[in-house]
Amino acid sequence: MLIMLTLALALLGSRASNATISMYQRQHRDSTDIKEKIMELQCLARCENSTKTQRCLDQCKLELWRAPRAGSCPTSSLLARHARLLCLDNCAYDNDCIEVHKCCASACGPICTEPVGVRNSSQLPPIPKILRYKLPRSHKVELTIESSLLPYYFHVEVRSHIGRIFTPRKMGMWQSQQVEKILETTDGRSKFMEIFFNIRPGRWYQVRVAAVNAFGFRGYSQPSHAFTLPSNPKPPRAPAAMKITSQQYDGRRYMSVKLVWCPSRSNLPVEKYKIIWSLYVSSKEGSLITHEAYVKDTHQFEIKKLQPNSSYYIQVQAMSISGSQRLKSEKKSLLHNTTLPMHELEYAAPLDCSTHHSRHKYHPSASPSQSHSLSHSPTVETSSMPAINNNEGRTSYEVRFRLNRKFGMIVQILGFQPYKEKVYELCPQETNCEQREFSAIRVKKDSQEFSKLKFNTTYVLKALRPSPNSVLEDNGHPFTFTTPKCESFRNRFPKMQIKCGD
């Protein structure tokens, strides 16, 4: 028992140590970014009148890394009072310290401490004041800041935390913030500047400002009152794209596929992704067998134990949390057919998320299901079907025919509208659809594919369980199409040795 307790304490101490190191590294990185930004502003002030600006800036940055900051170190007696608490904050140069602190000698070596006289230095511009803030209807905040008439560069920092209630201890590290100036006025004694920058819903913010000139800065203003947007955060957006990148067969019974998708854009961090995959089982009533899983901090998932020679409807949904409320995105979907040969799946090209934008409008020719289309098989004929009457206006479908050595004739139907039907069936018109021959699951706003069709045959597309406003159940205008004759395939592609039965 004692050994187990010792191991538990050691593990807990290791985790706490790792968390402390990680937090220190993050704070050090943020502090370094801010120091570099302020150093850049100092150099801009020094090199304003230089004829060789870039050379001056480069030389200035090298000098400031080791140059002493404004102010002087406190007396040894004053420093000794705080040295015990600061002995771990070692330094070599002033630039190693945060904000306006200096690197001063002490009994335990050089430490970072607040200097004397920097707040009243005549060489440095006075610290600005944040007078007020305003939250317009758009996702931005407008600030009014009072400062001196002396020349200086303006530096703004922001910190925030996620949540519906403001909690000071949850505030993150200060970070540099780019702003845009709206208006600048003066009353003869002070300068008033109105600035704005964008913020996100579901977060609390605080702002502080500093005035920087060639000699440095005195320090930061008092942090502003915490503020947040009045509007609630929106649910995440659906992943912009997704695809199957690999497929394996265990040699006995099941198949597995690797699914990847692009990260969702969201006002709040995405907590997790929900993956849903459904197998359509052909029966008299028609049914779906659905499975689901959740993943965090990743954009890929391996779906196992898939049945060969089957069609799966796969969906990915992003989730985030706002207080006690869970926000869910729309579902991104694709249709995967486990009967497709390995070489016909576009596995080689990785998913490129940089080319996808969530505001792009959907176009049928760029549907996800086409990533599994038979791109290596020749397109023999493409025809546009006449418009179909429905309650929402005129809708047209486009039918494309392909030929594949293994699957025979394949038809691809584009132009589906977002109706409620999920499962469709295709049957020859001459049989009056008494027997169901082909079934498939339709992906929302996606194309539909059927394989192993007959030559020179008229087919009817029907919804398995139509909704009241279904356009496919309009007896006056049934959706039909006729496949090409076998001779048209054979004459155009003689090397495929197509047998037409003549």
N, C-alpha and C positions, 0 to 999 in steps of 0.2 A: 504493500500500500504506500509506504514511504517513497519507494522508487518511482511508482506511478505518479505520485504527487509532485516529485521533483522534476520528472519529465514534463508534466503538464505546465509547471511554472516556467521551465526553461523554454517550452514552446511558446507560451504566452509572452515571455520576455522577448523572444526572437521576433515575434510578430509585431510587438510594440516598437521594438528597435527598428524593424524594417519600415513601419509606418512613419516613425520619426524621421528616418533618413529620407524617405520619399517626400515628406512634407518639407524638410529642409532643402532638398534639391529643387522642389517646385518654387519655394520662396526665393531661393538664391537665383533661380533662372528669371523670375519675374522682376526681382530687384536689379539684376544685371541689365535687363531690357530697358527699365526705366532710367537707369544711370546712363546708358548709351544714348537714349533719347535726349536727356538733359545736356549731355556732353555735346551732342550734335547741335543743339540750340546755342550753346555757348560759342561754339566754333563759327556758327553762322553770324553771330553778333561780332566776333572778332574779325571775320573776313569780309565784312560788308563792303569795304572800300578797297579791297585787294584787286589787282588787275589779273592775277592768276588764282582764281577762286578755288578750283579743285586742289591745286597744290597747297594752297593755304589751309584748306580744310583737313587734308591728310596730315600735314605737319602739326596742326593744332590738336588733333586727336591723340597723336603720339605724345605730345607734351602734357596733355591733361591727365593721362593715365597715371603719371607720377607727380603732377604738380600739386602743391598744397592748396587746400581749400581756404575760403575766407574764415576769419575768426582765429582765436588762439586757444591752446589747450588750457583747461582749468588748473588751478594750483594743486600741488601734490596732496595737500590736506583735504581739499574738496574731492579730489579724485579717489583718495583712499576710502572714502565713505561708500563709494559705489563700485570700487574695484572688485570686491568679492563677488558681486553679481555679474560682472562683465568680463571676468578672466577667461571665459570660454570664447568670447568674441574677439579672437585675435585678428591682427591685420598687419600689413606691411606699408601700405600707402593710404592716403585719405580716400582714394577712390574705391578702396575695399569696403568702406563703410556705407551705411544707408543714408539717404536724404542728405542733410548738411553736416553729419557727424564727421569728426576728425579722428585720425589715428594718433593716439597719445601714449607716451611711456607711462608705465605704472609698475608697482612692485611685482606683478606677475607677468610682465612683458607688455608689449604694445597692445592696446585695446581701443575699440571704437567708443567714443563718448561725444556728447553734445558740446560744441565749443562755446567759448565765451565771446560775447560781442558781435556775433553774426546777425542777431536780430535787429541791431541798431546800426549796422554798417552803412556808411554813406555811399559806398561804391555799389551797393546792391539795391535793386528796386524794391519798394515796399510790398508786403504780401497782399495780394488782391482779396476782395471780399465777395462772397456770393450773396447777392441781395435777395433774389427770389427765383423761383422756377415756375414754369407753366407747362401743362400737358395738353396740347391740342388734340383734336380727334384722331389725327394720324399717329403712327407709332414712332413718336419722337418727343423729346423734351427740349424746351427752350429755357435758357438760363440768362439772367442779367447779372453782370459782374462789374464791380467798381474797382478801379486801379488808378495808379498815379499817371501823370503825364510824361514821365521819363520813358525813353525808348527801351523796349524790352521785347522778348518773345514769350508768347503765351503757352503754358503747358497745362493740360487737363488730364486728370486721372479718375478712373471709375472703379468701383467695386460693387459686387452684387451677390445675391443668393436667391435660390429658387424657393417659392412657397407663397402661400396666401397671406400669412401673418409675418410681419417683420420681426426677425430675431437677430440682434446684433452679433451674437457669437457665431452665427452661421455665415457671416459676411466673408467673402473670399479676399484674395490679395488685391492690392491696388494695381491697376494696369493702365498703360497709356491709352488715351482715347482721342481719335481724330474728330475734329469738330468743324463746323462751317459757320462763318460769321454772317449774321443777318444785318446788324446795324451797329454803328459806332458814333457816339455823341460825347460832348464835353460841356462842363459848366464853368470852365476856366480854372478849376482847382483839381478836378478828378476826371477820369475818362470812364465812360460807361459803354460796355460792350454786350451785345446780345448775340448769343451763339445757340446752336442746336446740334443734336446728334440723335441717331436712331436707337431705340431700345426695344426690347422684346416683352410680350405679355408674360405674366406668370412669374416675374422677377421683381425683387426690390433692389433699388439702386441708391448709391451715395456718390457724390462728386466732390473733388477738391481741386484747387487750382494753384499755380505758382507762376511767378514772373521771373524770367531768366534773362540775364544780359551776359556780357563778355566775362564778368568776374564770377558768375554763378547765380545763386538765388538764396534768399533768406530762409525760406521754408514754405510750407503749404498753408493754405487757408483752413479754417475749421470745416470739417465735412458738412455737406448740406444735410438738410432733413431727408430722411428716407422717403422715396417716392416709388410708385408703381403705376402701370397703366390701368385705367378703370375697366378695360375690356378683358374678358377671359381668354386664355390661350386656346388656340384652335387645335383640333386633333392633328396628328402627323399626316403627312402626305404619303400616299402609297409609294412603294419603291418604283423608281422610274423604269427599271428593266430587270428581267430575271431570265435565267436559262439553265438548261441541264448541261453540265460540262463533262460528265463521265457516266458510263453505264457498265455494270459488271454482272455476270451470271455466275452463280455458285456451282454450276455444273450438275445440280440435282433438282432443285425445285424453284428457287427464288432468284430475283434480280434486285440490284441496288443501284441507285443513281445519286449523283452529287448535284445539289441545287445551289446556285449562287444568285445573289440579287444585289442591286445598288442600294446604298443607305438611303433611308427616308429623310426628307427635309422636315424639320419640326421646330416649333417655338421652344419646346422643352426637350431635354435629352430623351432619346428613345430608351425606354426601360428594357423592352424585350420584343422579339418578333414571334408571331404565331404562324406555324406552318401547318397547312391542312391539305391532305391528299385524299381523293375520293375515287373509288372504283365503281363503275356502273355495272350492275349485274342485270343481264337480260332475263326478264321474267314477264309473266302476264301483267303484273301490276307495275313492274319497273321499280328498281330500288337502287340506293347508293350506299356503299359501305365506306364510312368516313373515319379517318384517323387524324390525330393532331399532335403537335409537339411545340415546345417553346425553347428559344435559345436567347442568350444574352451576349453582348459584346462580340458578336460575330455576324457575318453576312453570308454564311454558307451552312448547309445542312445535308447530311447523308440520309436518304430515305431508303430503308431496308425492307426486305421481305415483300417485294412487289411481284405480282404474278406475271409470267411471260404472256405474250400475245394478248395484252389488255390495254385499254385506254384509261389513263388517270388524269383527273382534273386537279391541278396543284395550285394552291393559293398561298400568298404570304401577306401578313398584316402586321403593321407596326403599332406599338402601344407605348404610351407615356402616362405619367401620373401627375395630376394637378390637385394637391390636397388629398382628399379622400375619393376623388373622381378619377376614373380611368378613361383616357382618351384613346380612341381606336381609329386607325386610318381606314380608307377604302382598301379592298383586297386586290392585289395584283395577281393575275391568273395566267396560267398556260395549260395547254393540253399536251400530255406526253404519251406516246404510243410505244409500249415496250416490245412491239413486233418489228420496229424499224431496225434494219441492219446497222451494225456499229459504224460502218464507213459513211452512212448517210446522215449521221448526226453531226452537227457542226461543233465538234468538241475542240478543235485546234485553236480557234480564236477565243481569247479570254473576253470576259464581259467588260466593255468599255463604258464606265459610268460618266465619263467626262462629256460624252456627246449627247447624253440624255438630259432633258430639262423637264421638270414636272409641269410646266405650262405649255408644252408642246401639244398641239391638238392631235387626236388620234387619226391615223390614216390607215385604211385597210391593208395597203400593201406593205406596211411595216408592223404587222401584228406579230405578237410573240409566237403564235403557233407556227408561223412560217419558218422559224428557226429549225423546226423539225420537218419541214416540207421536203419533198424529194427533189432537191435542187440539182442532182446529177442526172435526173431523167429529163428527156427533151420535152419541151412544151409544143404540142402538136397543133392545138387550136385554141383560140380564146374568143369567146363570144359574150356579148352583153345581153342580158335578158330584158324583156319589156317591163315597164313599171307595174307595180302591184298597188291596187287601191287599199288604203287603210284609213283609220280615223284621224291620223295625224298628217295626212297628205300623201304625196306620191313617193314611193320607195322603189329603187331599182337594185337588182342583184347582178353580180357579175360572176360568170361561171368560166373556169379554166380547166382544161383537160391536159393530163400528163400520162405518160406511159412509163412503166417500170418493169424490169425483167421479173422481179419476184411478185409484185403486187398487182401486175396487170394495169388496167386503166384506172386512173385516179382522177377524181373530180374535186376541185376546190371552189367553194362558194364564198364570195366576198360580199360585203355590204349589209351584214346583219345589223339590225337596230337593237337598242337595249330593251327588248321585251322580256317578259317574265319567264318564258320557256327556257329550260335548261337542257332537256333531252329531246333529240329529234330522231326521226326515222325516215328512211328513204326506201321507196318501193317502186317497182315497175308499174306504169299506169295500166297496163293490160290485165294485171291481176286484181285491180281495184283495191290494192293494199290489204287483201285479206290475210296475208302472211307477212310478218315483219322480217325483212331480209337484212337490213343494215340499220344500226343504231350508233349514236355518238353523243357525247356531251359537248354542248356549245360553251365556249368561253365568252364571257361578256364582252361585247363590242369586238368580236374576233371572227375570223374566218372559220369555215367548217370543211372537213375533208372526208371523203368516202373512197374506199379502194375496192378493187376486184369487181368493177362494173362491167356490164355487157356492152358489146358494140351495137350501135344503131338501135338504141332502146330509149324510149321516153320514160323518165322517172318523175315521181311526185315526192316533194319534200313536205313532211308533216311534223307537227309537234306531238310528242307522246301524250302530254297532259296540257292541252292548250289553255291559255288564260282567256278571260272573257273578251279582251280586245285583240286577240291574236289575228294577225294578218294572214296566217297560213291556213286558217280554217274558212276563208272566204270562198264559198262554193262557186261564186261567179268568176273568180280569178284565182284558181289554184296555181301554186308555183310549180312549174314543170320545166324540164329541159331534156334535150335529146343528145345522146352521146354520138360521136362521129362514127362513120363506117370504118370497118377494119382495114379496107383497102387504102384509106387516106393515111393511116399510120404506116402501112407496109410500103406504100409508094414513096413516102417522104423519108423513111428510115429503113432502107433495105438491109443494112448491116445487122439489124436486130433480129432478123429471121422470124418475123411474126407469122404465126399460123392462124389463118382465118377460117379454117374448116372447109375450104372449097377444094 
